[in-house]
Amino acid sequence: MKRTFYKPLGFLFLGLAVLGVLLPLLPGTPFLLLSAWFFARSSEKWHRRLLEHDMTGPMIRNWEENRCMSRRAKTVAICSMLVAGGISVVFGVQQTWLRITGIVLLAIGTTVVLNIPSCEDCVEK
């Protein structure tokens, strides 16, 4: 039963993670981690592929083993979110309510990333 529901959800969230790389206000990392979670419970093959990938593997391992993010990943996430999201908010939308919504979403995303423990801090303790 898990394969029937979890594996398609793993692919759905993997697709959203890929879109998150391309679209400024869509976060990719949470979708990637959700994808890994669903694959861990439904497809050893796909979970292993994500873990063995050079770009996704370290991030997923950090999260699964220590519930943390590297400082570099946090910096890249915040900078790319603020730059791409900021450009979208300033140049992409005209309505004030959409600009405010974009700013609020960027603030929430930044706050979430900042509140995730850094792996370097977890290792030191």
GISUL-V353764 format. One record per backbone hydrogen bond with DSSP energy under -1.0 kcal/mol. CO is the residue of the C=O (numbers start at 1). NH is the residue of the N-H. E is the energy in kcal/mol with one decimal. If there is no record, write none. Layout:
# GISUL-V353764
CO|NH|E ; CO|NH|E
This chain:
# GISUL-V353764
1|5|-1.6 ; 2|6|-3.5 ; 5|9|-1.4 ; 6|10|-2.4 ; 7|11|-2.0 ; 8|12|-2.4 ; 9|13|-2.7 ; 10|14|-1.9 ; 11|15|-2.5 ; 12|16|-2.2 ; 13|17|-2.0 ; 14|18|-2.1 ; 15|19|-2.3 ; 16|20|-2.2 ; 19|23|-2.9 ; 28|32|-2.2 ; 29|33|-2.6 ; 30|34|-2.2 ; 31|35|-2.4 ; 32|36|-2.4 ; 33|37|-2.1 ; 34|38|-2.6 ; 35|39|-2.6 ; 36|40|-2.3 ; 39|43|-2.9 ; 43|47|-2.4 ; 44|48|-2.7 ; 45|49|-2.1 ; 46|50|-2.0 ; 47|51|-2.3 ; 48|52|-2.5 ; 53|57|-2.3 ; 56|60|-2.4 ; 57|61|-2.9 ; 58|62|-2.6 ; 59|63|-2.1 ; 60|64|-3.1 ; 61|65|-2.8 ; 62|66|-2.3 ; 63|67|-1.4 ; 69|119|-1.8 ; 70|74|-2.3 ; 71|75|-2.6 ; 72|76|-2.7 ; 73|77|-2.6 ; 74|78|-2.6 ; 75|79|-2.8 ; 76|80|-2.6 ; 77|81|-2.1 ; 78|82|-2.8 ; 79|83|-2.8 ; 80|84|-2.2 ; 81|85|-2.2 ; 82|86|-1.9 ; 83|87|-2.5 ; 84|88|-2.1 ; 85|89|-2.7 ; 86|90|-2.6 ; 87|91|-3.0 ; 88|92|-1.7 ; 95|99|-2.0 ; 96|100|-2.6 ; 97|101|-2.1 ; 98|102|-2.6 ; 99|103|-2.5 ; 100|104|-2.7 ; 101|105|-2.6 ; 102|106|-2.4 ; 103|107|-2.4 ; 104|108|-2.6 ; 105|109|-2.7 ; 106|110|-2.5 ; 107|111|-2.4 ; 108|112|-2.6 ; 109|113|-2.3 ; 110|114|-2.5 ; 111|115|-1.6 ; 113|116|-1.0 ; 117|69|-2.3 ; 118|122|-1.7 ; 119|123|-2.1 ; 120|124|-1.4 ; 121|125|-1.1
